Amino acid sequence: MSVRFHNFGGALGWNLQKHFPRLSSESYLKLQFLTRNKLQEQYIQYFLNAEETPQPLVVNLETINRCNSTCSFCTANKNAEKRPYKRMDEDLFYSIIDQLHDWGYKGHLTLYGNNEPFLDTRIVEFHKYCREQLPDSYIFLSSNGLLLTIDKVKEIIPYVNQLIINNYCRDMKLHDNVQEIYDYAKSHPDEFKDVELLIQMRYMDAVLTNRAGSAPNKQNTQKIIKETCLMPYTDMFIFPDGRMGICCCDNFEATTLADLTKTPLKEAWSSEEYRKLRQAIKTSRSDYQFCKYCDFIDAGLRMDMVDDTLKHRAANHGARQSLFRKK
């Protein structure tokens, strides 16, 4: 596919994040909220009015709840971590993937959450099984790259559609090992023809979203966020112990919408707790305690997927109407 490098606006974007962190964060969020409202509303109506609960667009499955980085914006950084250590039981992992297979799941899948996935020594083996069971799913993986070598990258890329390496730093330079990986990939394009390798330059002390009021460098317990959120309609988020939480902003694993050690996956996605959450935030976050102070808004990927889903539904609806008229 491609080998890409992304630095979010170059030196200008870097310096805005570094010297005007709040302005940079708030300006970005205001723009995103303004431009997404209509599409969000359309997708939520489609989701809630569907005869059968639509499948998630993304399944986020965290197999180990630890990270080895020190990013200032994240509670999962190794200096701020408060979660009890958890590593997913293998039988549970294989059961979840088998259930996705039986459900006919063809959406996006990532074995990643608030963690560094390569801290789990089973990560390549797990991805191999995912690719075998879910051949039509788009499998992507995000890593901070600190543990990566060229050999480790070569091990994982047969099983993923996209490998994202977030190069968190303060000097706007690639780490030595990440530079080696990038140079190797650029000089061996045939080895990367079936995968996208995306290397992103990320400022380690950026002020991003407040992640439900818990981000170490942007906490919020007063400003209520009126805009809604798509995550409970688009993303299934699974903790290593099999519980399904609201989303990646549940940094402390405080929410439980279902438990996959007790409830089948398809049934869990339509649980009563999920129903209450989706109804509560369908027009605003202000009516759901966990979400009311959260200003998180995901990257454009979700909106592209939402747009594609609605267009596909509209096209199919038009085809059915046409067939009906012919009869």
N, C-alpha and C positions, 0 to 999 in steps of 0.2 A: 504494500500500500504506500507507505511514506515514512520518512523520518523528518520530524518537525521540531523546531525550537520556537518557544513562545515566551516573550518577556513582558507582556502586559503594558505596552506603551513605552518601552525602552527607558532611557534615562529620565525622561519627563515623568512617566508614570511611577518609576521607582522613587524619585525625589518627592513627588506628591505624597506617596504613602509614608515616606520617611519624615518629611518636615511638616506636612499638613495632614496627619493621619485621620483626624475626625472629619475634616472637610472632605477628604477623599472618600471615606466610607459613607458618609451621609449623602453626598451628591450621587454616588453610584446607586445607593438604595432607593433614593427618591425617583431617579430615572427609571429604574427597573419596576417599581411599584406602579408608576404612571403608565408605562407601556404594556403592562401585562394584564391589567384588570379585566378587560373584555374577554380575552382568551381563557383566563382562569375561570371566569363565570360560566362560559360556555362548556368547559370540560366538567366542571362540578355538576352542572345541570344534567349533562349526559350521563355522568357516573351515577347520580342519585336516582335518575329516572329509568335506568336500565332494568330489564326484567331480572337479569342475573348479574351479580356483582362483577364488574369488569376486572380482568386480571391486572395486577400491578404492572406498570411500565418498567420498573426497576426492582430487582430483588437484591438487597444489601445484606450479605451474610458475613458476620464478623466471627472468625474462628478463634481469635485470641485477642484479649482486650488490653494490649500493651503497645506502647510506642517507645522509640529510642531517640526521639528528637526533643528539642526544648523550645518549640515555637511559642511565642508569647500570647498568641490568641487562642490557644487550645488547652483545655483542662486535661487532655490525655498526654500532655508532654510529661516526660519522665520526672520532672521536678514538682509537678502539680498533681500527679495521679493519686486518686483516692479510692478507686474501684478495687474491690477484692479481686485477686487474680483469677481469671477464668480461661479455660482452654476447652474448645468444643469436643465433646465425646465423638469418636469416629462413627459409631453406629448412628448417632443423631444426625451427623452431617450427611452420611450416605442416604439416610431415610428422607431428609429434606430434598435432596437432589432427585431421588427416585419419585417423590411426590410431585415435584415440578414436571418431571418427565411424563408421569401419568396424567397430569393436568393439561398436557400439550403446550407447555409454556415455551414461547419463542421470543420473549422480551429480553431486556438487558439484565445481566447478572454480574455482580462483583463480590468477590470474597474480601470485602474491605468495609471498615466502618470508622470508628475512632481509634485507629491502631496502625501499626506498621505490619502489613501482612507477611513479610519475609521473616519476621520473628517466629512464625510458625514453621517448623521444619518440614511439615507435611504439605506445604502450600503448592508445590509443583504436582505432587500426587493427586491432591484434591482437584486441581484445575484439569488434569488429565481426565478424571472421572466426569467432571462437569461437561467437558467437550464431548465425551462419548455418549452421555445421557441426553445432552441438550445441544445437538449438532446445529440447530437453527437459531440458537440464542446468540446475542451479541455479548461476549464476555470481555469485560475490561477490568483492569487492575491498576490501582494507584499506590505508589511507593515514594518514600522520601529519598530513596536511593542510597542511603548510608551503608547498607549491607550488600549492595549489588556489585557484581563483577560481570565481565563479559560472559563468562561461562554460565552464571546464573540467569542472565538475560536470555541466552541461547536455550537454556532448559525450559523456560516458561513460555516463550513466544509461539511454540507450535499449538498452544492451547488457548490463546487469547486473541481477540480481534484488536485490542488496543492495550498498550502498556504505557502508563503515564508515570514519569519520574518528576516529582516536585523537588527542585533543588532549592531548599530553604537555606538562606544565608543572609549575611549583612553587608557583603562586599560586592554584590552583583557579579560574582564569578562562579563558574561551575566547579563543584568539588572535583578533585583529581580523578577519582574513579568514574564519576559521571562524564567528565570530559573524555575519558578513554572509551567509554561506552558509545558516546555520541560519535566520536571519530571513527570507531570501528563500524558502526552502523552505516555511516555515510560512505565508507569505503567498501562495504559489502552489501550493496542494495539487494542482491538476489536472495540473501538470507532473510530479508525483511519485506519481501514482496507480498506476503500474506498477512502482515500485521502493521498497525500504525504505532510507531514509537514516538511519543510526544514528551519532550523534555521542556519543563516550564521553570523559568527563573522566578522564585518566590521570595519576597521579603519576610524574613523570620519574625520581625516585630510589627508586622502590618496590623492595623486595626480594621477588622472585617465586620462581621455581624456579632451580635451579643450572644448568639447561640442559647436562646431561651433564658437570657439574663445571666449565664454562667461563664462567659468568656473572661479569662483573667484580666484582659486589658480593655474590656468594654462591658462592664456589668450594668444591669438595668433592672430596677424593681419598682419604677414609678411611671414611666412613659408607656401607656397602653397602645398597642399596635392595632389599628382598626382594620387594616387590610387582611384579607384571608390568606390561606397558604394551601398549596396543592399537595404537599408531601403525603398527608394521610390518604390521598386518592391515587397517588402515582407510585409511592415507594413502600415496599415491605422491608422493614428493618429488623433483623434477627440478631439478638445477643448470643454470645457463646454458650449460655446455659439453655438456649432454646426459647426464651421468652421473646415475644415480639413487642418492641417499644415503638414510640411515636415516630422517631426519626433520628438522624445523626446528632441532633441538638440535645438529645437526652444523654448528655455526657456522663452522668452518674448512674445510668441504667435504673432510673427511678420509676418509669412507667411500665405497665404490663397490660397490653391489649389482648393478648392470648398467650398460651404456653404450648409450644409444639411437642413437648414431652407428654402432653395430655390430650391435645386436640389436633386433628388432621389439618394440614396446611391450608387447604382450600376452605375448609370450614372456619379456620382461625381468621382468615382474611375478611370474613363476613361476620365476625363476632359482634356481640352486643356492645362491647366496649368500643370497638371501631365505629359502629353505627352511631353511638352517642357522640363520639369525637367529630365525625364527619358532619353530623347535623349541627353541632354546636358552632363549628367554624366555617360553615358554608358561605357566610357573608362577612365574617369578621373574626379575628382571633380573640377579641375582648371577652367572649363568653366562655372561654375554656381556660382554666387556671394555669395549666402548664404553658400554654401558648401565648397568653395575653401580653407578655412583655417581650416576646421574641421577634426580632427584626430579620431573621434569617430568610434569605431568598436564594434559591439554588441557581446554578449556572444555566446558561442558555440551552444546554442539552435537553433539560426537561421540557422546556417550552417548545422546542423543535419536535420532540416526541409527541407532546400533546397536540400540536398543530397537525402532525401527520396522522394521528389517531382520528381526530375529528374529520379531516379530509377524507380518510379512508371510509369512515362511517357514512359520511354524506354521499360519497360515490356509490357505496353499496345500497344505501337507501334509495338513491336515484335509479339504480338498476332494478331494484325490486318494484318500484313504482311503475317503471316502464313496462316490465313484464306483466304487471297487474292490468295495466291499460290495454295491452295487446290481447289479453284473454277476454 
